[in-house]
């Protein structure tokens, strides 16, 4: 297990920044951007699959769309994508405000 000081040194090494705060900020920003891209892609795939946005899909579920395992799983995945996308975008905004 790496000690906190070793982790900070590694962050400096991989980002090329001697400033510890800047190194951690760069690494965290990269992570947040990766998560945002991942959840945007998940939401985009489901939007393309159903031809509607998440709220429309939610309204259709159980009426125009039967409650199948596939639809329920897509609902859970889509809700996860929307919720996490909002969270990670907010976290990135906060990070940029701190920097």
C-alpha positions in Angstrom: 0.0 0.0 0.0 1.4 3.4 -1.0 1.6 6.0 1.8 0.0 9.3 1.2 3.3 11.0 0.5 4.2 8.4 -2.1 0.8 8.9 -3.8 1.4 12.6 -4.0 4.9 12.1 -5.4 3.4 9.7 -8.0 0.8 12.3 -8.9 3.6 14.8 -9.4 5.5 12.3 -11.5 2.7 11.3 -13.8 1.4 14.8 -14.4 4.8 16.5 -14.7 3.9 19.1 -12.1 6.1 19.9 -9.1 3.2 21.6 -7.3 1.4 18.9 -5.4 -2.0 20.7 -5.5 -1.7 21.2 -9.2 -0.7 17.6 -9.7 -3.7 16.3 -7.8 -6.0 18.7 -9.6 -4.7 17.6 -13.0 -5.2 13.9 -12.1 -8.6 14.5 -10.6 -9.8 16.6 -13.5 -8.7 13.8 -15.9 -10.6 11.2 -13.9 -13.7 13.3 -13.8 -13.6 14.0 -17.5 -13.2 10.2 -18.1 -16.3 9.5 -16.0 -18.3 12.2 -17.7 -17.4 10.8 -21.1 -18.3 7.3 -20.0 -21.8 8.3 -18.7 -22.5 10.6 -21.7 -21.8 7.6 -24.0 -24.1 5.3 -21.9 -26.9 7.9 -22.1 -26.3 8.5 -25.8 -26.4 4.8 -26.6 -29.8 4.4 -24.8 -31.1 7.6 -26.4 -30.2 6.2 -29.8 -31.7 2.8 -28.9 -35.1 4.1 -27.9 -35.2 7.4 -30.0 -36.2 9.4 -26.9 -34.6 11.0 -23.9 -34.6 9.5 -20.4 -37.7 11.3 -19.1 -39.7 10.3 -22.2 -38.5 6.7 -21.8 -39.6 6.8 -18.1 -43.1 7.9 -19.1 -43.3 5.2 -21.8 -42.2 2.4 -19.5 -45.1 0.3 -18.4 -47.4 1.8 -21.0 -46.0 2.0 -24.5 -43.1 -0.2 -23.5 -43.8 -3.4 -21.7 -42.0 -4.1 -18.4 -39.4 -6.6 -19.7 -36.1 -7.4 -18.1 -34.3 -5.6 -20.9 -36.4 -2.4 -20.4 -36.0 -2.5 -16.7 -32.3 -3.0 -17.0 -32.0 -0.2 -19.5 -34.0 2.0 -17.1 -31.6 1.3 -14.3 -28.5 1.9 -16.5 -30.0 5.1 -17.9 -30.9 6.4 -14.5 -27.4 5.6 -13.3 -25.9 7.4 -16.3 -28.1 10.5 -15.8 -27.5 10.7 -12.0 -23.8 10.1 -12.2 -23.4 12.5 -15.1 -25.0 15.2 -13.1 -22.8 14.4 -10.1 -19.5 14.2 -12.0 -20.2 17.4 -14.0 -20.9 19.2 -10.7 -17.7 17.9 -9.2 -15.7 19.1 -12.2 -17.3 22.5 -11.9 -16.4 22.6 -8.2 -12.8 21.5 -8.9 -12.4 24.2 -11.5 -13.8 26.8 -9.0 -11.2 25.7 -6.5 -8.3 25.8 -8.9 
